[in-house]
Amino acid sequence: MAHTELSITEQCALVELHRSTYYYGAQGETEENLMYMRRIDELYTDNPAWGSRKMRDRLREEGHDVNRKRIQRLMRLMGIQALYPKGTTSRPNPEAGIHPYLLVGMEIVHANQMWCTDITYIRLKHGFAYLVAIMDWYSRKILSWELSITMDKLFCLSALDHALNRYGAPAIFNSDQGSQFTSPAFTQKLSDAGIRISTDGKKRALDTIMIERFWRSLKYEEIYLMEYADVNECRSRINDYIVKYNSFRPHQSLFGKTPDSVYGAGLRSIVDAHQVYSEKMAS
């Protein structure tokens, strides 16, 4: 019998592995650049308003002979930019339609009223990866997440599929104007689920504040304490952290409750309100 090899796509599908993970190792960055990226990540986590000039100056103060052009390239590769109000804060997909910013004056009062998403850089021992997460704004619960070594739309779509399949559809989905979230494939999936799409407008530096706080907690409580050998170890550790974050870790902003408990209570309040309304209409 002739031996037929499976394609890389088929192999990854069989083991439920994101295809980009298969290619881990071909990052192409020098150890020196990886060192700079790790330090930039630490500085950015503490100082999200810092741009390439301040990053360059800080690194020079620390004894590194690095120019701004290199810092700019590494920050682009990492997918980070200074979080201060400015005219243009992202690069939207040129094929994407224009979606309004829906959060002006809106009070988020229950679970599944609004979800938000973002991508962050994750350092590894000999490389790096990207983490996307989808959060329920009201409860701070991380609904789904995916890890990838390429910042493409595929792992973002996978995270969205998991969230929708497990938790249903929110009323509003808010994101920045990055091409991963404004791609036709991503926005069509939201539209097909009846979700209103909101994208961060100009000069709105704090629109991702909730998920930025999660990134900070994740990095200080997990990422910076570890040195992951590979993507698989990183994925396992992040999964453990998120389970603990959702179900065990008390949150001051939630009055000492966990995201899981607040999310569950929020959904019950919606169900109760709908039942009361239905009973009134029936009577």
Short mmCIF file of the C-alpha atoms (twelve columns), coordinates in Angstrom:
data_MODEL
# 
_entry.id   MODEL 
# 
loop_
_atom_site.group_PDB 
_atom_site.id 
_atom_site.type_symbol 
_atom_site.label_atom_id 
_atom_site.label_alt_id 
_atom_site.label_comp_id 
_atom_site.label_asym_id 
_atom_site.label_seq_id 
_atom_site.Cartn_x 
_atom_site.Cartn_y 
_atom_site.Cartn_z 
_atom_site.pdbx_PDB_model_num 
ATOM 1   C CA . MET A 1   0.000   0.000  0.000  1 
ATOM 2   C CA . ALA A 2   1.374   3.353  -0.982 1 
ATOM 3   C CA . HIS A 3   2.061   5.704  1.915  1 
ATOM 4   C CA . THR A 4   0.154   8.958  1.624  1 
ATOM 5   C CA . GLU A 5   1.414   11.852 3.727  1 
ATOM 6   C CA . LEU A 6   -1.071  14.196 5.296  1 
ATOM 7   C CA . SER A 7   -0.697  17.871 4.566  1 
ATOM 8   C CA . ILE A 8   0.387   20.190 7.379  1 
ATOM 9   C CA . THR A 9   -3.140  21.620 7.501  1 
ATOM 10  C CA . GLU A 10  -4.644  18.118 7.852  1 
ATOM 11  C CA . GLN A 11  -2.113  17.121 10.527 1 
ATOM 12  C CA . CYS A 12  -2.892  20.216 12.589 1 
ATOM 13  C CA . ALA A 13  -6.635  19.654 12.211 1 
ATOM 14  C CA . LEU A 14  -6.324  16.088 13.496 1 
ATOM 15  C CA . VAL A 15  -4.614  17.174 16.708 1 
ATOM 16  C CA . GLU A 16  -6.658  20.379 17.011 1 
ATOM 17  C CA . LEU A 17  -3.513  22.499 16.750 1 
ATOM 18  C CA . HIS A 18  -3.509  25.980 15.248 1 
ATOM 19  C CA . ARG A 19  -1.533  25.743 12.003 1 
ATOM 20  C CA . SER A 20  0.706   28.687 12.832 1 
ATOM 21  C CA . THR A 21  1.996   26.816 15.898 1 
ATOM 22  C CA . TYR A 22  3.459   24.148 13.589 1 
ATOM 23  C CA . TYR A 23  5.917   26.636 12.222 1 
ATOM 24  C CA . TYR A 24  7.162   27.744 15.626 1 
ATOM 25  C CA . GLY A 25  10.916  28.320 15.621 1 
ATOM 26  C CA . ALA A 26  11.232  30.241 12.370 1 
ATOM 27  C CA . GLN A 27  10.959  33.622 14.057 1 
ATOM 28  C CA . GLY A 28  14.047  35.054 12.393 1 
ATOM 29  C CA . GLU A 29  14.931  37.519 15.162 1 
ATOM 30  C CA . THR A 30  18.356  37.658 16.747 1 
ATOM 31  C CA . GLU A 31  18.829  37.025 20.453 1 
ATOM 32  C CA . GLU A 32  19.723  40.702 20.791 1 
ATOM 33  C CA . ASN A 33  16.435  41.790 19.233 1 
ATOM 34  C CA . LEU A 34  14.523  39.299 21.385 1 
ATOM 35  C CA . MET A 35  16.210  40.801 24.435 1 
ATOM 36  C CA . TYR A 36  15.144  44.290 23.337 1 
ATOM 37  C CA . MET A 37  11.595  43.065 22.721 1 
ATOM 38  C CA . ARG A 38  11.379  41.575 26.203 1 
ATOM 39  C CA . ARG A 39  12.547  44.813 27.754 1 
ATOM 40  C CA . ILE A 40  10.209  46.907 25.565 1 
ATOM 41  C CA . ASP A 41  7.333   44.690 26.683 1 
ATOM 42  C CA . GLU A 42  8.203   45.289 30.352 1 
ATOM 43  C CA . LEU A 43  8.538   49.044 29.838 1 
ATOM 44  C CA . TYR A 44  5.307   49.217 27.846 1 
ATOM 45  C CA . THR A 45  3.367   47.274 30.482 1 
ATOM 46  C CA . ASP A 46  4.439   49.846 33.074 1 
ATOM 47  C CA . ASN A 47  4.261   52.852 30.729 1 
ATOM 48  C CA . PRO A 48  1.683   52.309 27.973 1 
ATOM 49  C CA . ALA A 49  1.946   55.964 26.894 1 
ATOM 50  C CA . TRP A 50  5.596   55.547 25.906 1 
ATOM 51  C CA . GLY A 51  6.382   55.684 22.213 1 
ATOM 52  C CA . SER A 52  9.548   54.744 20.356 1 
ATOM 53  C CA . ARG A 53  11.476  57.864 21.446 1 
ATOM 54  C CA . LYS A 54  11.037  57.214 25.157 1 
ATOM 55  C CA . MET A 55  11.741  53.509 24.647 1 
ATOM 56  C CA . ARG A 56  14.966  54.368 22.848 1 
ATOM 57  C CA . ASP A 57  16.032  56.869 25.507 1 
ATOM 58  C CA . ARG A 58  15.294  54.432 28.354 1 
ATOM 59  C CA . LEU A 59  17.235  51.619 26.677 1 
ATOM 60  C CA . ARG A 60  20.164  53.952 26.069 1 
ATOM 61  C CA . GLU A 61  20.080  54.936 29.741 1 
ATOM 62  C CA . GLU A 62  20.369  51.229 30.508 1 
ATOM 63  C CA . GLY A 63  23.516  50.984 28.389 1 
ATOM 64  C CA . HIS A 64  22.110  49.708 25.066 1 
ATOM 65  C CA . ASP A 65  23.327  51.279 21.826 1 
ATOM 66  C CA . VAL A 66  20.027  51.215 19.937 1 
ATOM 67  C CA . ASN A 67  18.431  53.681 17.518 1 
ATOM 68  C CA . ARG A 68  14.812  54.719 17.168 1 
ATOM 69  C CA . LYS A 69  14.362  53.031 13.783 1 
ATOM 70  C CA . ARG A 70  15.088  49.652 15.322 1 
ATOM 71  C CA . ILE A 71  12.742  50.309 18.242 1 
ATOM 72  C CA . GLN A 72  9.963   51.330 15.827 1 
ATOM 73  C CA . ARG A 73  10.367  48.104 13.833 1 
ATOM 74  C CA . LEU A 74  10.322  45.936 16.944 1 
ATOM 75  C CA . MET A 75  7.263   47.712 18.336 1 
ATOM 76  C CA . ARG A 76  5.452   47.149 15.035 1 
ATOM 77  C CA . LEU A 77  6.447   43.478 15.134 1 
ATOM 78  C CA . MET A 78  5.149   43.242 18.682 1 
ATOM 79  C CA . GLY A 79  1.892   44.938 17.712 1 
ATOM 80  C CA . ILE A 80  2.155   47.684 20.324 1 
ATOM 81  C CA . GLN A 81  1.862   51.456 20.167 1 
ATOM 82  C CA . ALA A 82  1.669   54.272 22.645 1 
ATOM 83  C CA . LEU A 83  -1.762  54.603 24.284 1 
ATOM 84  C CA . TYR A 84  -2.178  58.348 24.150 1 
ATOM 85  C CA . PRO A 85  -4.836  60.340 22.266 1 
ATOM 86  C CA . LYS A 86  -3.728  60.938 18.702 1 
ATOM 87  C CA . GLY A 87  -5.220  61.259 15.261 1 
ATOM 88  C CA . THR A 88  -4.591  57.745 13.942 1 
ATOM 89  C CA . THR A 89  -3.969  54.885 16.373 1 
ATOM 90  C CA . SER A 90  -4.254  51.810 14.166 1 
ATOM 91  C CA . ARG A 91  -4.121  50.503 10.635 1 
ATOM 92  C CA . PRO A 92  -7.549  49.286 9.607  1 
ATOM 93  C CA . ASN A 93  -8.080  46.762 6.880  1 
ATOM 94  C CA . PRO A 94  -8.562  48.749 3.633  1 
ATOM 95  C CA . GLU A 95  -11.317 46.304 2.631  1 
ATOM 96  C CA . ALA A 96  -13.249 46.855 5.867  1 
ATOM 97  C CA . GLY A 97  -16.336 48.981 6.136  1 
ATOM 98  C CA . ILE A 98  -16.568 51.827 8.609  1 
ATOM 99  C CA . HIS A 99  -18.246 50.872 11.873 1 
ATOM 100 C CA . PRO A 100 -19.395 53.465 14.408 1 
ATOM 101 C CA . TYR A 101 -18.154 53.841 17.950 1 
ATOM 102 C CA . LEU A 102 -21.154 52.806 20.075 1 
ATOM 103 C CA . LEU A 103 -19.929 53.311 23.624 1 
ATOM 104 C CA . VAL A 104 -20.363 57.068 24.016 1 
ATOM 105 C CA . GLY A 105 -22.497 57.648 27.110 1 
ATOM 106 C CA . MET A 106 -23.317 53.950 27.394 1 
ATOM 107 C CA . GLU A 107 -23.508 52.299 30.818 1 
ATOM 108 C CA . ILE A 108 -22.567 48.625 30.835 1 
ATOM 109 C CA . VAL A 109 -24.982 47.041 33.330 1 
ATOM 110 C CA . HIS A 110 -25.146 43.316 32.584 1 
ATOM 111 C CA . ALA A 111 -23.208 40.387 31.182 1 
ATOM 112 C CA . ASN A 112 -23.151 39.877 27.411 1 
ATOM 113 C CA . GLN A 113 -24.085 43.506 26.871 1 
ATOM 114 C CA . MET A 114 -20.630 44.132 25.418 1 
ATOM 115 C CA . TRP A 115 -17.562 42.055 24.654 1 
ATOM 116 C CA . CYS A 116 -14.155 43.492 23.884 1 
ATOM 117 C CA . THR A 117 -10.944 42.065 22.457 1 
ATOM 118 C CA . ASP A 118 -7.260  42.807 22.072 1 
ATOM 119 C CA . ILE A 119 -3.917  41.188 21.162 1 
ATOM 120 C CA . THR A 120 -0.735  41.238 23.234 1 
ATOM 121 C CA . TYR A 121 2.881   40.125 22.808 1 
ATOM 122 C CA . ILE A 122 4.009   37.065 24.793 1 
ATOM 123 C CA . ARG A 123 7.711   36.349 25.230 1 
ATOM 124 C CA . LEU A 124 9.165   32.852 25.100 1 
ATOM 125 C CA . LYS A 125 12.638  31.569 25.925 1 
ATOM 126 C CA . HIS A 126 13.810  31.630 22.310 1 
ATOM 127 C CA . GLY A 127 11.065  33.500 20.499 1 
ATOM 128 C CA . PHE A 128 7.680   35.073 20.972 1 
ATOM 129 C CA . ALA A 129 3.989   34.610 20.324 1 
ATOM 130 C CA . TYR A 130 0.775   36.623 20.256 1 
ATOM 131 C CA . LEU A 131 -2.209  36.180 22.549 1 
ATOM 132 C CA . VAL A 132 -5.732  37.277 21.667 1 
ATOM 133 C CA . ALA A 133 -8.472  37.306 24.299 1 
ATOM 134 C CA . ILE A 134 -12.184 38.081 24.271 1 
ATOM 135 C CA . MET A 135 -13.553 39.571 27.483 1 
ATOM 136 C CA . ASP A 136 -17.030 40.284 28.791 1 
ATOM 137 C CA . TRP A 137 -16.760 43.959 29.778 1 
ATOM 138 C CA . TYR A 138 -19.284 43.825 32.627 1 
ATOM 139 C CA . SER A 139 -17.818 40.835 34.515 1 
ATOM 140 C CA . ARG A 140 -14.178 41.011 33.284 1 
ATOM 141 C CA . LYS A 141 -14.499 37.292 32.464 1 
ATOM 142 C CA . ILE A 142 -12.147 35.983 29.769 1 
ATOM 143 C CA . LEU A 143 -14.540 34.139 27.495 1 
ATOM 144 C CA . SER A 144 -11.990 32.708 25.077 1 
ATOM 145 C CA . TRP A 145 -8.392  33.094 23.988 1 
ATOM 146 C CA . GLU A 146 -5.936  31.797 21.416 1 
ATOM 147 C CA . LEU A 147 -2.151  31.765 21.086 1 
ATOM 148 C CA . SER A 148 -0.320  32.076 17.765 1 
ATOM 149 C CA . ILE A 149 3.152   32.849 16.458 1 
ATOM 150 C CA . THR A 150 1.714   34.924 13.615 1 
ATOM 151 C CA . MET A 151 -0.496  37.959 14.048 1 
ATOM 152 C CA . ASP A 152 -3.083  36.960 11.479 1 
ATOM 153 C CA . LYS A 153 -6.860  36.903 11.532 1 
ATOM 154 C CA . LEU A 154 -7.126  33.104 11.838 1 
ATOM 155 C CA . PHE A 155 -6.424  32.807 15.550 1 
ATOM 156 C CA . CYS A 156 -8.709  35.785 16.207 1 
ATOM 157 C CA . LEU A 157 -11.502 34.072 14.283 1 
ATOM 158 C CA . SER A 158 -10.889 30.884 16.267 1 
ATOM 159 C CA . ALA A 159 -11.215 32.765 19.559 1 
ATOM 160 C CA . LEU A 160 -14.432 34.395 18.353 1 
ATOM 161 C CA . ASP A 161 -15.892 31.024 17.311 1 
ATOM 162 C CA . HIS A 162 -15.145 29.523 20.716 1 
ATOM 163 C CA . ALA A 163 -16.718 32.455 22.566 1 
ATOM 164 C CA . LEU A 164 -19.876 32.463 20.438 1 
ATOM 165 C CA . ASN A 165 -20.297 28.688 20.606 1 
ATOM 166 C CA . ARG A 166 -19.957 28.605 24.392 1 
ATOM 167 C CA . TYR A 167 -21.595 31.848 25.523 1 
ATOM 168 C CA . GLY A 168 -23.950 32.936 22.756 1 
ATOM 169 C CA . ALA A 169 -23.855 36.393 21.223 1 
ATOM 170 C CA . PRO A 170 -23.354 39.729 22.968 1 
ATOM 171 C CA . ALA A 171 -25.317 42.823 22.017 1 
ATOM 172 C CA . ILE A 172 -22.138 44.742 21.072 1 
ATOM 173 C CA . PHE A 173 -18.603 43.722 20.143 1 
ATOM 174 C CA . ASN A 174 -15.940 46.415 20.549 1 
ATOM 175 C CA . SER A 175 -12.396 46.305 19.183 1 
ATOM 176 C CA . ASP A 176 -9.710  48.573 17.837 1 
ATOM 177 C CA . GLN A 177 -9.332  49.193 14.117 1 
ATOM 178 C CA . GLY A 178 -6.651  46.562 13.605 1 
ATOM 179 C CA . SER A 179 -6.890  44.496 10.439 1 
ATOM 180 C CA . GLN A 180 -7.491  41.255 12.353 1 
ATOM 181 C CA . PHE A 181 -10.754 42.607 13.785 1 
ATOM 182 C CA . THR A 182 -11.917 44.640 10.788 1 
ATOM 183 C CA . SER A 183 -11.370 41.916 8.198  1 
ATOM 184 C CA . PRO A 184 -14.493 40.942 6.217  1 
ATOM 185 C CA . ALA A 185 -14.335 37.408 7.645  1 
ATOM 186 C CA . PHE A 186 -14.358 38.671 11.237 1 
ATOM 187 C CA . THR A 187 -17.012 41.372 10.845 1 
ATOM 188 C CA . GLN A 188 -19.256 39.087 8.770  1 
ATOM 189 C CA . LYS A 189 -19.237 36.512 11.549 1 
ATOM 190 C CA . LEU A 190 -20.339 39.196 14.000 1 
ATOM 191 C CA . SER A 191 -23.047 40.464 11.660 1 
ATOM 192 C CA . ASP A 192 -24.351 36.951 11.008 1 
ATOM 193 C CA . ALA A 193 -24.772 36.506 14.780 1 
ATOM 194 C CA . GLY A 194 -26.792 39.739 15.014 1 
ATOM 195 C CA . ILE A 195 -24.068 41.570 16.948 1 
ATOM 196 C CA . ARG A 196 -23.627 45.320 16.660 1 
ATOM 197 C CA . ILE A 197 -20.039 46.187 15.767 1 
ATOM 198 C CA . SER A 198 -18.220 49.018 17.512 1 
ATOM 199 C CA . THR A 199 -14.680 50.125 16.690 1 
ATOM 200 C CA . ASP A 200 -12.581 52.500 18.743 1 
ATOM 201 C CA . GLY A 201 -12.614 56.005 17.362 1 
ATOM 202 C CA . LYS A 202 -9.836  58.524 17.134 1 
ATOM 203 C CA . LYS A 203 -8.392  59.962 20.349 1 
ATOM 204 C CA . ARG A 204 -9.884  57.206 22.503 1 
ATOM 205 C CA . ALA A 205 -6.868  55.942 24.393 1 
ATOM 206 C CA . LEU A 206 -8.814  54.187 27.182 1 
ATOM 207 C CA . ASP A 207 -11.254 52.111 25.159 1 
ATOM 208 C CA . THR A 208 -9.308  48.921 25.889 1 
ATOM 209 C CA . ILE A 209 -8.666  49.737 29.544 1 
ATOM 210 C CA . MET A 210 -10.394 46.623 30.911 1 
ATOM 211 C CA . ILE A 211 -8.446  44.138 28.831 1 
ATOM 212 C CA . GLU A 212 -5.238  46.165 29.256 1 
ATOM 213 C CA . ARG A 213 -5.602  45.625 33.009 1 
ATOM 214 C CA . PHE A 214 -5.908  41.910 32.365 1 
ATOM 215 C CA . TRP A 215 -2.721  41.935 30.253 1 
ATOM 216 C CA . ARG A 216 -0.899  43.679 33.086 1 
ATOM 217 C CA . SER A 217 -2.085  41.128 35.668 1 
ATOM 218 C CA . LEU A 218 -1.232  38.205 33.374 1 
ATOM 219 C CA . LYS A 219 2.275   39.480 32.717 1 
ATOM 220 C CA . TYR A 220 3.205   40.371 36.279 1 
ATOM 221 C CA . GLU A 221 1.577   37.348 37.895 1 
ATOM 222 C CA . GLU A 222 2.553   34.757 35.272 1 
ATOM 223 C CA . ILE A 223 4.540   35.711 32.137 1 
ATOM 224 C CA . TYR A 224 7.396   37.627 33.773 1 
ATOM 225 C CA . LEU A 225 7.863   34.917 36.403 1 
ATOM 226 C CA . MET A 226 8.337   32.199 33.799 1 
ATOM 227 C CA . GLU A 227 10.588  31.361 30.879 1 
ATOM 228 C CA . TYR A 228 8.498   29.195 28.573 1 
ATOM 229 C CA . ALA A 229 10.501  26.663 26.587 1 
ATOM 230 C CA . ASP A 230 7.980   26.575 23.741 1 
ATOM 231 C CA . VAL A 231 4.457   27.470 22.678 1 
ATOM 232 C CA . ASN A 232 2.935   24.333 24.184 1 
ATOM 233 C CA . GLU A 233 4.270   25.108 27.655 1 
ATOM 234 C CA . CYS A 234 3.173   28.713 27.275 1 
ATOM 235 C CA . ARG A 235 -0.321  27.652 26.243 1 
ATOM 236 C CA . SER A 236 -0.670  25.275 29.197 1 
ATOM 237 C CA . ARG A 237 0.482   27.871 31.744 1 
ATOM 238 C CA . ILE A 238 -1.731  30.611 30.316 1 
ATOM 239 C CA . ASN A 239 -4.716  28.259 30.391 1 
ATOM 240 C CA . ASP A 240 -4.082  27.526 34.079 1 
ATOM 241 C CA . TYR A 241 -3.769  31.232 34.835 1 
ATOM 242 C CA . ILE A 242 -6.985  32.181 33.035 1 
ATOM 243 C CA . VAL A 243 -8.952  29.428 34.785 1 
ATOM 244 C CA . LYS A 244 -7.693  30.785 38.109 1 
ATOM 245 C CA . TYR A 245 -8.313  34.403 37.029 1 
ATOM 246 C CA . ASN A 246 -11.923 33.658 36.104 1 
ATOM 247 C CA . SER A 247 -12.946 31.317 38.898 1 
ATOM 248 C CA . PHE A 248 -10.713 31.875 41.933 1 
ATOM 249 C CA . ARG A 249 -8.949  35.252 41.931 1 
ATOM 250 C CA . PRO A 250 -10.998 37.992 43.714 1 
ATOM 251 C CA . HIS A 251 -11.191 41.313 41.856 1 
ATOM 252 C CA . GLN A 252 -11.246 44.620 43.693 1 
ATOM 253 C CA . SER A 253 -13.228 46.257 40.877 1 
ATOM 254 C CA . LEU A 254 -15.852 43.502 41.312 1 
ATOM 255 C CA . PHE A 255 -16.089 44.093 45.078 1 
ATOM 256 C CA . GLY A 256 -14.063 40.980 45.866 1 
ATOM 257 C CA . LYS A 257 -16.032 38.643 43.600 1 
ATOM 258 C CA . THR A 258 -14.692 36.541 40.731 1 
ATOM 259 C CA . PRO A 259 -15.496 37.154 37.051 1 
ATOM 260 C CA . ASP A 260 -17.249 33.769 36.861 1 
ATOM 261 C CA . SER A 261 -19.625 34.619 39.712 1 
ATOM 262 C CA . VAL A 262 -20.358 38.115 38.383 1 
ATOM 263 C CA . TYR A 263 -20.896 36.808 34.850 1 
ATOM 264 C CA . GLY A 264 -23.282 34.135 36.099 1 
ATOM 265 C CA . ALA A 265 -25.210 36.616 38.237 1 
ATOM 266 C CA . GLY A 266 -25.390 39.012 35.305 1 
ATOM 267 C CA . LEU A 267 -26.903 36.373 33.058 1 
ATOM 268 C CA . ARG A 268 -29.419 35.350 35.723 1 
ATOM 269 C CA . SER A 269 -30.522 38.967 36.079 1 
ATOM 270 C CA . ILE A 270 -31.153 39.129 32.351 1 
ATOM 271 C CA . VAL A 271 -33.173 35.904 32.435 1 
ATOM 272 C CA . ASP A 272 -35.180 37.110 35.463 1 
ATOM 273 C CA . ALA A 273 -35.900 40.469 33.839 1 
ATOM 274 C CA . HIS A 274 -37.048 38.763 30.642 1 
ATOM 275 C CA . GLN A 275 -39.317 36.418 32.624 1 
ATOM 276 C CA . VAL A 276 -40.915 39.316 34.526 1 
ATOM 277 C CA . TYR A 277 -41.466 41.172 31.256 1 
ATOM 278 C CA . SER A 278 -43.014 38.099 29.614 1 
ATOM 279 C CA . GLU A 279 -45.355 37.564 32.576 1 
ATOM 280 C CA . LYS A 280 -46.495 41.191 32.433 1 
ATOM 281 C CA . MET A 281 -47.179 40.927 28.718 1 
ATOM 282 C CA . ALA A 282 -49.111 37.671 29.220 1 
ATOM 283 C CA . SER A 283 -51.305 39.219 31.927 1 
# 
